Amino acid sequence: MKPILRALAGETLPTPPIWMMRQAGRYLPEYRATRAKAGDFLSLCYTPELAAEVTLQPIRRYGFDAAILFADILLVPQALGADLWFVTGEGPRLSTTTTPDQVAALKPAGAIHDHLAPVYQTLRTVKPELPADCTLIGFAGAPWTVATYMIAGRGTPDQGPAHALKAEAPEVFDALMERLTEATIEYLSAQIEAGAEVVKLFDSWAGSLQGDDFDRYALAPAARITQALKARHPQVPVIAFPRGAGTRFPQAAEAIGAAGIAIDEGVTAAWAAEHLQPLACVQGNLPNHLLVTGGEELTRQAQEITRALRGGPHIFNLGHGITPDADPENVTRMIEAVRSA
């Protein structure tokens, strides 16, 4: 069995398998060259040959234990009928979905596959090109995080528009969350059918949900998605990433039922070893700024995390995605540090 699948099955390995969030990205010169060939970001996402190329680039360069599909969490709202475009230097923009009529006008969850067919083809193209021990990971954004973009029409620092709609028009908000939950199940299931061996659910803004809202809008949809996928594809593990959960990570692990829980830098590896690792495989959690600054501190912290989580199932990763200003040589240093810890 591949190392990442062994870790997600609960096995403690002598050296943790390694991959990085956003490993196929702008810090790599070969990515930038392929991105230029595509012309724009969405064309890169929807051109299977090019999306497969950037998915494979970090595997060729670093020999990571997993390749993660190159795509974007906002392809799902586009497949549901929202307008999506990217503004250079500023990020994504969407047509807003904030009224009963706008939610009702979204396509049914089962109608997304024609639009997303190129994404599935990317997975089918990548799979036979991977080394024998390298796991193929698919992914989607969690409903709450995707909803925050659909409601605001863009990323926001505090997810304020989504919190406002949730409070002022809960029936509209709940209907949007329901559509996104159903669509995410369909999307990830289709990714598995196309070759994904693990799927990851990114809830980047889970930490802005407080109290019962965290249970209702972060944990409950993730649990529903995870259980639906387990029913359809019982051999395929799920990694959940309720970013910003803090001391609620163990609660998330128990509620969601995912094989793996990814953690950010808001908790220490030692804390996760005590409180979270008995419940799930822990993925994480090197601060991504260390891949910019490098040096002995990168080595020290990478080894500290590796040693802290050595007593249970662990996948080494970052606490958040690698940034465009990271030095590719520091990635090599990180991998060497983990494998020599």
PEHU-V778170 format. One record per residue. N is the residue number from 1. RES is the residue in one letter. PSI is psi as a letter, one per 20 degrees, with the letter a starting at -180 (NA if undefined). Layout:
BEGIN
n/res/psi
N/RES/PSI
N/RES/PSI
END
This chain:
BEGIN
n/res/psi
1/M/q
2/K/q
3/P/g
4/I/h
5/L/h
6/R/g
7/A/g
8/L/i
9/A/i
10/G/j
11/E/q
12/T/o
13/L/q
14/P/h
15/T/p
16/P/q
17/P/q
18/I/p
19/W/r
20/M/p
21/M/p
22/R/k
23/Q/h
24/A/n
25/G/a
26/R/i
27/Y/i
28/L/p
29/P/h
30/E/h
31/Y/g
32/R/h
33/A/g
34/T/h
35/R/g
36/A/h
37/K/h
38/A/h
39/G/g
40/D/r
41/F/g
42/L/h
43/S/h
44/L/g
45/C/h
46/Y/j
47/T/n
48/P/h
49/E/g
50/L/h
51/A/h
52/A/g
53/E/g
54/V/h
55/T/h
56/L/h
57/Q/g
58/P/h
59/I/g
60/R/g
61/R/g
62/Y/i
63/G/k
64/F/q
65/D/i
66/A/q
67/A/p
68/I/p
69/L/p
70/F/o
71/A/b
72/D/q
73/I/i
74/L/j
75/L/h
76/V/g
77/P/h
78/Q/g
79/A/h
80/L/i
81/G/i
82/A/q
83/D/p
84/L/p
85/W/r
86/F/p
87/V/p
88/T/p
89/G/i
90/E/h
91/G/a
92/P/q
93/R/q
94/L/q
95/S/p
96/T/q
97/T/n
98/T/i
99/T/r
100/P/g
101/D/h
102/Q/h
103/V/g
104/A/h
105/A/i
106/L/q
107/K/q
108/P/q
109/A/h
110/G/i
111/A/j
112/I/i
113/H/h
114/D/g
115/H/h
116/L/j
117/A/h
118/P/h
119/V/g
120/Y/h
121/Q/h
122/T/g
123/L/g
124/R/h
125/T/g
126/V/g
127/K/g
128/P/i
129/E/i
130/L/q
131/P/q
132/A/h
133/D/j
134/C/p
135/T/q
136/L/o
137/I/p
138/G/r
139/F/r
140/A/q
141/G/q
142/A/q
143/P/g
144/W/g
145/T/g
146/V/h
147/A/h
148/T/h
149/Y/g
150/M/h
151/I/g
152/A/h
153/G/j
154/R/r
155/G/q
156/T/q
157/P/h
158/D/j
159/Q/k
160/G/g
161/P/h
162/A/g
163/H/h
164/A/g
165/L/h
166/K/h
167/A/h
168/E/h
169/A/m
170/P/h
171/E/h
172/V/g
173/F/g
174/D/h
175/A/h
176/L/g
177/M/h
178/E/g
179/R/g
180/L/h
181/T/g
182/E/g
183/A/h
184/T/h
185/I/g
186/E/g
187/Y/g
188/L/h
189/S/g
190/A/h
191/Q/g
192/I/g
193/E/h
194/A/i
195/G/i
196/A/p
197/E/i
198/V/q
199/V/q
200/K/p
201/L/o
202/F/o
203/D/m
204/S/h
205/W/j
206/A/h
207/G/i
208/S/i
209/L/p
210/Q/q
211/G/c
212/D/h
213/D/h
214/F/g
215/D/g
216/R/h
217/Y/i
218/A/g
219/L/g
220/A/g
221/P/h
222/A/h
223/A/g
224/R/g
225/I/g
226/T/g
227/Q/h
228/A/g
229/L/h
230/K/h
231/A/h
232/R/h
233/H/m
234/P/i
235/Q/i
236/V/o
237/P/q
238/V/p
239/I/p
240/A/q
241/F/n
242/P/m
243/R/p
244/G/j
245/A/h
246/G/c
247/T/i
248/R/j
249/F/g
250/P/h
251/Q/g
252/A/g
253/A/g
254/E/h
255/A/g
256/I/h
257/G/k
258/A/q
259/A/h
260/G/q
261/I/p
262/A/p
263/I/q
264/D/a
265/E/j
266/G/i
267/V/q
268/T/q
269/A/h
270/A/g
271/W/g
272/A/h
273/A/h
274/E/g
275/H/h
276/L/h
277/Q/h
278/P/i
279/L/h
280/A/r
281/C/p
282/V/p
283/Q/p
284/G/a
285/N/l
286/L/p
287/P/p
288/N/h
289/H/h
290/L/h
291/L/i
292/V/g
293/T/h
294/G/b
295/G/a
296/E/h
297/E/h
298/L/g
299/T/g
300/R/g
301/Q/h
302/A/g
303/Q/h
304/E/g
305/I/g
306/T/g
307/R/h
308/A/h
309/L/j
310/R/h
311/G/j
312/G/a
313/P/p
314/H/p
315/I/p
316/F/p
317/N/a
318/L/r
319/G/i
320/H/r
321/G/q
322/I/q
323/T/q
324/P/h
325/D/j
326/A/q
327/D/p
328/P/h
329/E/h
330/N/h
331/V/g
332/T/g
333/R/g
334/M/g
335/I/g
336/E/h
337/A/g
338/V/g
339/R/i
340/S/j
341/A/NA
END
